[in-house]
Amino acid sequence: MSVNHDYGDKFIDFTIAAGVCRLGLLPRKALAKDAGVGDEHGDGFSALVLTHIAASRDDVDALLAAANSAGGRVTAAAAQTGQGEYAGHFTDPDGYRWEITTPA
């Protein structure tokens, strides 16, 4: 792995394989805030968020709708983020949290 971005104790982003996947690490409290979890220790928060980068805003909306209809629960509707992305969150039927995002 190579380090893509290193923001000290705030965030570090690794590239595992170019164009394939990345690993981002945040402190638990920051990840809980990013995932929309009010209490970093409550709500069954596992401190893991899986992210899918979609091709477009329409794809983000379609994937959130598909997750919802397949038994998932949308926890944050898709919206413009402060980081210049369009993203939404859902929890899958097994309880894992997902972020679906695309560059705006």
Buried (B, 14 or more C-beta within 10 A) or exposed (E): EEEEEEEEEEBBBBBEEEEEEBEBEBEEEBBBEBBBBEEBEEBEBEBEBEBEBBEEBEBBBEBBBEBEEEEBEBBBEBEEBEEEBBBBBBBBEEEEBBBBBBEE
